[in-house]
């Protein structure tokens, strides 16, 4: 069980490297459709392979200072999002630090 912020950051970085992803907004599409229609923003997506990870990831995110979004199922796995440009920037910096 992870109890420190540093350990949580290392575990999150490992989970991200395993099968996480980043979504960035498509500026061209936003210009074409307008901000009232195109609402995709910055997002980190972490994937839980089982129920144990589905419980672990939000706890790790909270311990590391992030706010997890609502998990959603995709295939046989769960996706846990973290929203916001500042959160994505901090998360990527954390992943680079935890090599």
N, CA, C and O atoms as CSV, one atom per row, in Angstrom:
chain,resi,resn,atom,element,x,y,z
A,1,UNK,N,N,0.842,-1.175,0.000
A,1,UNK,CA,C,0.000,0.000,0.000
A,1,UNK,C,C,0.894,1.248,0.000
A,1,UNK,O,O,1.800,1.372,0.824
A,2,UNK,N,N,0.635,2.144,-0.909
A,2,UNK,CA,C,1.409,3.371,-1.065
A,2,UNK,C,C,0.935,4.400,-0.041
A,2,UNK,O,O,-0.261,4.649,0.109
A,3,UNK,N,N,1.916,4.999,0.668
A,3,UNK,CA,C,1.535,5.941,1.729
A,3,UNK,C,C,2.138,7.326,1.567
A,3,UNK,O,O,1.681,8.264,2.219
A,4,UNK,N,N,3.146,7.487,0.724
A,4,UNK,CA,C,3.781,8.800,0.575
A,4,UNK,C,C,3.479,9.387,-0.799
A,4,UNK,O,O,3.159,8.664,-1.742
A,5,UNK,N,N,3.586,10.695,-0.895
A,5,UNK,CA,C,3.353,11.379,-2.162
A,5,UNK,C,C,4.362,10.924,-3.217
A,5,UNK,O,O,3.992,10.707,-4.370
A,6,UNK,N,N,5.623,10.779,-2.837
A,6,UNK,CA,C,6.657,10.357,-3.790
A,6,UNK,C,C,6.374,8.958,-4.324
A,6,UNK,O,O,6.541,8.703,-5.517
A,7,UNK,N,N,5.949,8.056,-3.452
A,7,UNK,CA,C,5.636,6.694,-3.884
A,7,UNK,C,C,4.404,6.690,-4.798
A,7,UNK,O,O,4.358,5.949,-5.779
A,8,UNK,N,N,3.410,7.522,-4.470
A,8,UNK,CA,C,2.212,7.629,-5.309
A,8,UNK,C,C,2.574,8.161,-6.691
A,8,UNK,O,O,2.059,7.678,-7.699
A,9,UNK,N,N,3.463,9.160,-6.740
A,9,UNK,CA,C,3.884,9.723,-8.030
A,9,UNK,C,C,4.618,8.675,-8.869
A,9,UNK,O,O,4.400,8.586,-10.077
A,10,UNK,N,N,5.486,7.884,-8.235
A,10,UNK,CA,C,6.201,6.829,-8.972
A,10,UNK,C,C,5.228,5.792,-9.535
A,10,UNK,O,O,5.373,5.357,-10.677
A,11,UNK,N,N,4.247,5.402,-8.739
A,11,UNK,CA,C,3.255,4.404,-9.183
A,11,UNK,C,C,2.394,4.980,-10.318
A,11,UNK,O,O,2.122,4.282,-11.294
A,12,UNK,N,N,1.969,6.234,-10.202
A,12,UNK,CA,C,1.180,6.866,-11.259
A,12,UNK,C,C,1.983,6.979,-12.551
A,12,UNK,O,O,1.447,6.742,-13.634
A,13,UNK,N,N,3.255,7.336,-12.449
A,13,UNK,CA,C,4.108,7.435,-13.635
A,13,UNK,C,C,4.222,6.072,-14.310
A,13,UNK,O,O,4.181,5.982,-15.537
A,14,UNK,N,N,4.367,5.003,-13.512
A,14,UNK,CA,C,4.455,3.654,-14.073
A,14,UNK,C,C,3.149,3.260,-14.755
A,14,UNK,O,O,3.168,2.663,-15.831
A,15,UNK,N,N,2.017,3.590,-14.141
A,15,UNK,CA,C,0.716,3.288,-14.751
A,15,UNK,C,C,0.525,4.065,-16.047
A,15,UNK,O,O,0.000,3.532,-17.025
A,16,UNK,N,N,0.950,5.323,-16.054
A,16,UNK,CA,C,0.837,6.138,-17.272
A,16,UNK,C,C,1.698,5.548,-18.387
A,16,UNK,O,O,1.250,5.436,-19.528
A,17,UNK,N,N,2.923,5.173,-18.057
A,17,UNK,CA,C,3.807,4.602,-19.082
A,17,UNK,C,C,3.285,3.271,-19.597
A,17,UNK,O,O,3.509,2.925,-20.757
A,18,UNK,N,N,2.587,2.516,-18.746
A,18,UNK,CA,C,2.062,1.211,-19.155
A,18,UNK,C,C,1.005,1.357,-20.248
A,18,UNK,O,O,1.097,0.709,-21.291
A,19,UNK,N,N,0.002,2.206,-20.013
A,19,UNK,CA,C,-1.042,2.366,-21.028
A,19,UNK,C,C,-1.901,3.611,-20.816
A,19,UNK,O,O,-3.098,3.599,-21.103
A,20,UNK,N,N,-1.295,4.676,-20.317
A,20,UNK,CA,C,-2.009,5.937,-20.176
A,20,UNK,C,C,-1.894,6.758,-21.451
A,20,UNK,O,O,-1.141,6.403,-22.358
A,21,UNK,N,N,-2.631,7.843,-21.519
A,21,UNK,CA,C,-2.534,8.729,-22.675
A,21,UNK,C,C,-2.931,10.148,-22.277
A,21,UNK,O,O,-3.506,10.385,-21.215
A,22,UNK,N,N,-2.606,11.073,-23.160
A,22,UNK,CA,C,-2.935,12.490,-22.978
A,22,UNK,C,C,-3.828,12.906,-24.139
A,22,UNK,O,O,-3.581,12.528,-25.284
A,23,UNK,N,N,-4.856,13.678,-23.846
A,23,UNK,CA,C,-5.662,14.272,-24.910
A,23,UNK,C,C,-5.457,15.777,-24.858
A,23,UNK,O,O,-5.593,16.401,-23.806
A,24,UNK,N,N,-5.129,16.347,-26.004
A,24,UNK,CA,C,-4.967,17.794,-26.131
A,24,UNK,C,C,-6.065,18.324,-27.040
A,24,UNK,O,O,-6.506,17.603,-27.936
A,25,UNK,N,N,-6.523,19.557,-26.845
A,25,UNK,CA,C,-7.581,20.089,-27.704
A,25,UNK,C,C,-7.084,20.303,-29.133
A,25,UNK,O,O,-5.916,20.618,-29.359
A,26,UNK,N,N,-7.987,20.126,-30.081
A,26,UNK,CA,C,-7.708,20.365,-31.490
A,26,UNK,C,C,-8.083,21.823,-31.782
A,26,UNK,O,O,-9.258,22.155,-31.940
A,27,UNK,N,N,-7.079,22.671,-31.850
A,27,UNK,CA,C,-7.333,24.114,-32.008
A,27,UNK,C,C,-8.025,24.432,-33.336
A,27,UNK,O,O,-8.876,25.320,-33.386
A,28,UNK,N,N,-7.676,23.730,-34.395
A,28,UNK,CA,C,-8.298,23.961,-35.702
A,28,UNK,C,C,-9.796,23.645,-35.649
A,28,UNK,O,O,-10.623,24.413,-36.142
A,29,UNK,N,N,-10.123,22.517,-35.049
A,29,UNK,CA,C,-11.531,22.134,-34.938
A,29,UNK,C,C,-12.301,23.120,-34.056
A,29,UNK,O,O,-13.456,23.439,-34.339
A,30,UNK,N,N,-11.667,23.596,-32.998
A,30,UNK,CA,C,-12.301,24.583,-32.122
A,30,UNK,C,C,-12.582,25.872,-32.895
A,30,UNK,O,O,-13.637,26.486,-32.734
A,31,UNK,N,N,-11.624,26.274,-33.735
A,31,UNK,CA,C,-11.829,27.476,-34.552
A,31,UNK,C,C,-12.989,27.281,-35.526
A,31,UNK,O,O,-13.807,28.182,-35.716
A,32,UNK,N,N,-13.054,26.103,-36.140
A,32,UNK,CA,C,-14.103,25.830,-37.133
A,32,UNK,C,C,-15.482,25.698,-36.500
A,32,UNK,O,O,-16.450,26.287,-36.982
A,33,UNK,N,N,-15.571,24.926,-35.422
A,33,UNK,CA,C,-16.870,24.641,-34.806
A,33,UNK,C,C,-17.259,25.664,-33.752
A,33,UNK,O,O,-18.439,25.815,-33.434
A,34,UNK,N,N,-16.275,26.364,-33.212
A,34,UNK,CA,C,-16.550,27.342,-32.163
A,34,UNK,C,C,-16.532,26.690,-30.795
A,34,UNK,O,O,-16.811,25.498,-30.667
A,35,UNK,N,N,-16.208,27.463,-29.778
A,35,UNK,CA,C,-16.091,26.910,-28.427
A,35,UNK,C,C,-17.424,26.456,-27.832
A,35,UNK,O,O,-17.436,25.692,-26.867
A,36,UNK,N,N,-18.541,26.913,-28.390
A,36,UNK,CA,C,-19.836,26.475,-27.870
A,36,UNK,C,C,-20.130,25.029,-28.277
A,36,UNK,O,O,-20.852,24.328,-27.568
A,37,UNK,N,N,-19.582,24.571,-29.410
A,37,UNK,CA,C,-19.811,23.194,-29.889
A,37,UNK,C,C,-18.666,22.250,-29.546
A,37,UNK,O,O,-18.905,21.119,-29.125
A,38,UNK,N,N,-17.449,22.690,-29.717
A,38,UNK,CA,C,-16.287,21.839,-29.477
A,38,UNK,C,C,-15.797,22.053,-28.053
A,38,UNK,O,O,-15.233,23.100,-27.737
A,39,UNK,N,N,-16.010,21.067,-27.202
A,39,UNK,CA,C,-15.716,21.235,-25.780
A,39,UNK,C,C,-14.631,20.299,-25.276
A,39,UNK,O,O,-14.516,20.090,-24.068
A,40,UNK,N,N,-13.836,19.732,-26.169
A,40,UNK,CA,C,-12.759,18.842,-25.739
A,40,UNK,C,C,-11.603,19.664,-25.191
A,40,UNK,O,O,-11.194,20.657,-25.794
A,41,UNK,N,N,-11.088,19.254,-24.065
A,41,UNK,CA,C,-10.002,20.000,-23.450
A,41,UNK,C,C,-8.816,19.111,-23.141
A,41,UNK,O,O,-8.640,18.053,-23.745
A,42,UNK,N,N,-8.017,19.546,-22.205
A,42,UNK,CA,C,-6.829,18.814,-21.786
A,42,UNK,C,C,-7.232,17.697,-20.831
A,42,UNK,O,O,-8.065,17.895,-19.947
A,43,UNK,N,N,-6.629,16.512,-21.017
A,43,UNK,CA,C,-6.998,15.371,-20.181
A,43,UNK,C,C,-5.870,14.343,-20.151
A,43,UNK,O,O,-5.252,14.047,-21.174
A,44,UNK,N,N,-5.615,13.806,-18.960
A,44,UNK,CA,C,-4.764,12.626,-18.792
A,44,UNK,C,C,-5.716,11.466,-18.565
A,44,UNK,O,O,-6.668,11.585,-17.795
A,45,UNK,N,N,-5.465,10.340,-19.233
A,45,UNK,CA,C,-6.287,9.144,-19.020
A,45,UNK,C,C,-5.401,8.016,-18.522
A,45,UNK,O,O,-4.422,7.643,-19.167
A,46,UNK,N,N,-5.758,7.486,-17.377
A,46,UNK,CA,C,-5.073,6.323,-16.832
A,46,UNK,C,C,-6.003,5.130,-16.955
A,46,UNK,O,O,-7.221,5.279,-16.857
A,47,UNK,N,N,-5.443,3.952,-17.166
A,47,UNK,CA,C,-6.244,2.755,-17.390
A,47,UNK,C,C,-6.066,1.779,-16.243
A,47,UNK,O,O,-4.947,1.443,-15.856
A,48,UNK,N,N,-7.196,1.331,-15.708
A,48,UNK,CA,C,-7.197,0.306,-14.670
A,48,UNK,C,C,-7.534,-1.027,-15.324
A,48,UNK,O,O,-8.562,-1.153,-15.989
A,49,UNK,N,N,-6.672,-2.016,-15.139
A,49,UNK,CA,C,-6.895,-3.324,-15.743
A,49,UNK,C,C,-7.844,-4.204,-14.937
A,49,UNK,O,O,-8.396,-5.168,-15.469
A,50,UNK,N,N,-8.040,-3.882,-13.656
A,50,UNK,CA,C,-8.931,-4.680,-12.819
A,50,UNK,C,C,-9.539,-3.796,-11.730
A,50,UNK,O,O,-9.210,-2.615,-11.615
A,51,UNK,N,N,-10.412,-4.376,-10.954
A,51,UNK,CA,C,-11.113,-3.612,-9.913
A,51,UNK,C,C,-10.170,-3.085,-8.835
A,51,UNK,O,O,-10.403,-2.015,-8.273
A,52,UNK,N,N,-9.110,-3.830,-8.548
A,52,UNK,CA,C,-8.156,-3.376,-7.533
A,52,UNK,C,C,-7.483,-2.074,-7.990
A,52,UNK,O,O,-7.337,-1.139,-7.203
A,53,UNK,N,N,-7.075,-2.019,-9.263
A,53,UNK,CA,C,-6.479,-0.785,-9.787
A,53,UNK,C,C,-7.515,0.322,-9.889
A,53,UNK,O,O,-7.179,1.494,-9.718
A,54,UNK,N,N,-8.768,-0.023,-10.163
A,54,UNK,CA,C,-9.836,0.978,-10.227
A,54,UNK,C,C,-10.004,1.669,-8.872
A,54,UNK,O,O,-10.336,2.854,-8.826
A,55,UNK,N,N,-9.784,0.959,-7.786
A,55,UNK,CA,C,-9.843,1.567,-6.454
A,55,UNK,C,C,-8.540,2.285,-6.122
A,55,UNK,O,O,-8.549,3.312,-5.443
A,56,UNK,N,N,-7.415,1.744,-6.603
A,56,UNK,CA,C,-6.104,2.290,-6.257
A,56,UNK,C,C,-5.815,3.633,-6.940
A,56,UNK,O,O,-5.304,4.549,-6.296
A,57,UNK,N,N,-6.129,3.763,-8.216
A,57,UNK,CA,C,-5.725,4.939,-8.994
A,57,UNK,C,C,-6.308,6.249,-8.447
A,57,UNK,O,O,-5.548,7.201,-8.276
A,58,UNK,N,N,-7.602,6.349,-8.165
A,58,UNK,CA,C,-8.100,7.616,-7.599
A,58,UNK,C,C,-7.444,7.968,-6.262
A,58,UNK,O,O,-7.220,9.144,-5.974
A,59,UNK,N,N,-7.136,6.958,-5.444
A,59,UNK,CA,C,-6.464,7.200,-4.168
A,59,UNK,C,C,-5.048,7.729,-4.406
A,59,UNK,O,O,-4.603,8.651,-3.723
A,60,UNK,N,N,-4.343,7.139,-5.382
A,60,UNK,CA,C,-2.999,7.614,-5.725
A,60,UNK,C,C,-3.043,9.048,-6.244
A,60,UNK,O,O,-2.210,9.877,-5.875
A,61,UNK,N,N,-4.015,9.332,-7.097
A,61,UNK,CA,C,-4.150,10.682,-7.651
A,61,UNK,C,C,-4.371,11.701,-6.537
A,61,UNK,O,O,-3.753,12.766,-6.530
A,62,UNK,N,N,-5.246,11.372,-5.605
A,62,UNK,CA,C,-5.526,12.284,-4.491
A,62,UNK,C,C,-4.273,12.494,-3.640
A,62,UNK,O,O,-3.968,13.619,-3.245
A,63,UNK,N,N,-3.558,11.419,-3.362
A,63,UNK,CA,C,-2.335,11.505,-2.563
A,63,UNK,C,C,-1.277,12.369,-3.255
A,63,UNK,O,O,-0.505,13.065,-2.595
A,64,UNK,N,N,-1.249,12.317,-4.601
A,64,UNK,CA,C,-0.275,13.091,-5.374
A,64,UNK,C,C,-0.756,14.514,-5.670
A,64,UNK,O,O,-0.016,15.299,-6.262
A,65,UNK,N,N,-1.981,14.854,-5.267
A,65,UNK,CA,C,-2.468,16.225,-5.435
A,65,UNK,C,C,-3.287,16.470,-6.694
A,65,UNK,O,O,-3.377,17.605,-7.161
A,66,UNK,N,N,-3.890,15.415,-7.251
A,66,UNK,CA,C,-4.730,15.547,-8.444
A,66,UNK,C,C,-6.167,15.184,-8.098
A,66,UNK,O,O,-6.428,14.510,-7.102
A,67,UNK,N,N,-7.079,15.632,-8.920
A,67,UNK,CA,C,-8.490,15.324,-8.727
A,67,UNK,C,C,-8.938,14.420,-9.865
A,67,UNK,O,O,-8.928,14.831,-11.025
A,68,UNK,N,N,-9.325,13.210,-9.546
A,68,UNK,CA,C,-9.755,12.244,-10.554
A,68,UNK,C,C,-11.163,12.569,-11.033
A,68,UNK,O,O,-12.023,12.975,-10.251
A,69,UNK,N,N,-11.383,12.383,-12.333
A,69,UNK,CA,C,-12.723,12.504,-12.892
A,69,UNK,C,C,-13.485,11.207,-12.676
A,69,UNK,O,O,-12.997,10.285,-12.022
A,70,UNK,N,N,-14.670,11.149,-13.227
A,70,UNK,CA,C,-15.518,9.970,-13.083
A,70,UNK,C,C,-14.986,8.839,-13.972
A,70,UNK,O,O,-14.850,9.024,-15.181
A,71,UNK,N,N,-14.686,7.680,-13.395
A,71,UNK,CA,C,-14.208,6.553,-14.204
A,71,UNK,C,C,-15.290,6.074,-15.162
A,71,UNK,O,O,-16.479,6.136,-14.851
A,72,UNK,N,N,-14.870,5.599,-16.325
A,72,UNK,CA,C,-15.816,5.031,-17.277
A,72,UNK,C,C,-15.223,3.768,-17.889
A,72,UNK,O,O,-14.009,3.652,-18.057
A,73,UNK,N,N,-16.096,2.830,-18.218
A,73,UNK,CA,C,-15.666,1.553,-18.772
A,73,UNK,C,C,-15.399,1.702,-20.266
A,73,UNK,O,O,-16.102,2.421,-20.976
A,74,UNK,N,N,-14.363,1.003,-20.719
A,74,UNK,CA,C,-14.070,0.934,-22.147
A,74,UNK,C,C,-13.452,-0.437,-22.384
A,74,UNK,O,O,-12.358,-0.738,-21.907
A,75,UNK,N,N,-14.177,-1.256,-23.130
A,75,UNK,CA,C,-13.734,-2.636,-23.297
A,75,UNK,C,C,-13.811,-3.348,-21.960
A,75,UNK,O,O,-14.794,-3.218,-21.231
A,76,UNK,N,N,-12.777,-4.095,-21.648
A,76,UNK,CA,C,-12.730,-4.813,-20.371
A,76,UNK,C,C,-11.963,-4.045,-19.306
A,76,UNK,O,O,-11.597,-4.613,-18.276
A,77,UNK,N,N,-11.718,-2.769,-19.539
A,77,UNK,CA,C,-10.925,-1.951,-18.624
A,77,UNK,C,C,-11.683,-0.695,-18.251
A,77,UNK,O,O,-12.735,-0.388,-18.811
A,78,UNK,N,N,-11.125,0.023,-17.292
A,78,UNK,CA,C,-11.700,1.286,-16.845
A,78,UNK,C,C,-10.725,2.405,-17.146
A,78,UNK,O,O,-9.514,2.229,-17.014
A,79,UNK,N,N,-11.246,3.564,-17.554
A,79,UNK,CA,C,-10.443,4.761,-17.782
A,79,UNK,C,C,-10.751,5.760,-16.667
A,79,UNK,O,O,-11.912,6.027,-16.357
A,80,UNK,N,N,-9.693,6.305,-16.075
A,80,UNK,CA,C,-9.844,7.311,-15.028
A,80,UNK,C,C,-9.217,8.604,-15.546
A,80,UNK,O,O,-8.001,8.666,-15.729
A,81,UNK,N,N,-10.030,9.641,-15.785
A,81,UNK,CA,C,-9.491,10.890,-16.330
A,81,UNK,C,C,-9.059,11.878,-15.256
A,81,UNK,O,O,-9.538,11.852,-14.123
A,82,UNK,N,N,-8.142,12.744,-15.652
A,82,UNK,CA,C,-7.753,13.920,-14.869
A,82,UNK,C,C,-7.843,15.074,-15.849
A,82,UNK,O,O,-7.164,15.068,-16.876
A,83,UNK,N,N,-8.675,16.067,-15.546
A,83,UNK,CA,C,-8.954,17.144,-16.486
A,83,UNK,C,C,-8.204,18.433,-16.154
A,83,UNK,O,O,-7.883,18.709,-14.998
A,84,UNK,N,N,-7.936,19.206,-17.193
A,84,UNK,CA,C,-7.399,20.551,-17.029
A,84,UNK,C,C,-5.978,20.696,-17.536
A,84,UNK,O,O,-5.151,19.794,-17.400
A,85,UNK,N,N,-5.716,21.849,-18.120
A,85,UNK,CA,C,-4.392,22.109,-18.691
A,85,UNK,C,C,-3.303,22.101,-17.614
A,85,UNK,O,O,-2.246,21.497,-17.794
A,86,UNK,N,N,-3.569,22.769,-16.508
A,86,UNK,CA,C,-2.578,22.840,-15.434
A,86,UNK,C,C,-2.292,21.443,-14.881
A,86,UNK,O,O,-1.139,21.109,-14.610
A,87,UNK,N,N,-3.331,20.630,-14.712
A,87,UNK,CA,C,-3.156,19.269,-14.204
A,87,UNK,C,C,-2.352,18.417,-15.188
A,87,UNK,O,O,-1.497,17.634,-14.776
A,88,UNK,N,N,-2.623,18.566,-16.479
A,88,UNK,CA,C,-1.880,17.808,-17.503
A,88,UNK,C,C,-0.411,18.224,-17.487
A,88,UNK,O,O,0.473,17.368,-17.530
A,89,UNK,N,N,-0.147,19.516,-17.426
A,89,UNK,CA,C,1.239,19.999,-17.390
A,89,UNK,C,C,1.978,19.468,-16.158
A,89,UNK,O,O,3.110,18.998,-16.267
A,90,UNK,N,N,1.340,19.544,-14.995
A,90,UNK,CA,C,1.958,19.039,-13.766
A,90,UNK,C,C,2.178,17.537,-13.835
A,90,UNK,O,O,3.209,17.034,-13.389
A,91,UNK,N,N,1.192,16.807,-14.406
A,91,UNK,CA,C,1.289,15.358,-14.500
A,91,UNK,C,C,2.464,14.956,-15.414
A,91,UNK,O,O,3.239,14.064,-15.072
A,92,UNK,N,N,2.587,15.607,-16.554
A,92,UNK,CA,C,3.686,15.282,-17.475
A,92,UNK,C,C,5.040,15.598,-16.836
A,92,UNK,O,O,5.997,14.846,-17.014
A,93,UNK,N,N,5.125,16.698,-16.098
A,93,UNK,CA,C,6.365,17.025,-15.404
A,93,UNK,C,C,6.683,15.953,-14.350
A,93,UNK,O,O,7.843,15.583,-14.165
A,94,UNK,N,N,5.665,15.468,-13.677
A,94,UNK,CA,C,5.839,14.412,-12.679
A,94,UNK,C,C,6.348,13.131,-13.343
A,94,UNK,O,O,7.256,12.481,-12.825
A,95,UNK,N,N,5.771,12.772,-14.477
A,95,UNK,CA,C,6.188,11.553,-15.186
A,95,UNK,C,C,7.651,11.677,-15.607
A,95,UNK,O,O,8.411,10.718,-15.476
A,96,UNK,N,N,8.053,12.843,-16.111
A,96,UNK,CA,C,9.461,13.043,-16.500
A,96,UNK,C,C,10.396,12.956,-15.300
A,96,UNK,O,O,11.505,12.433,-15.408
A,97,UNK,N,N,9.951,13.465,-14.168
A,97,UNK,CA,C,10.758,13.445,-12.940
A,97,UNK,C,C,10.938,12.027,-12.400
A,97,UNK,O,O,11.983,11.705,-11.834
A,98,UNK,N,N,9.924,11.183,-12.573
A,98,UNK,CA,C,9.917,9.833,-12.006
A,98,UNK,C,C,10.441,8.801,-13.003
A,98,UNK,O,O,9.758,7.820,-13.297
A,99,UNK,N,N,11.617,9.011,-13.509
A,99,UNK,CA,C,12.200,8.053,-14.479
A,99,UNK,C,C,12.958,6.972,-13.774
A,99,UNK,O,O,13.513,6.085,-14.422
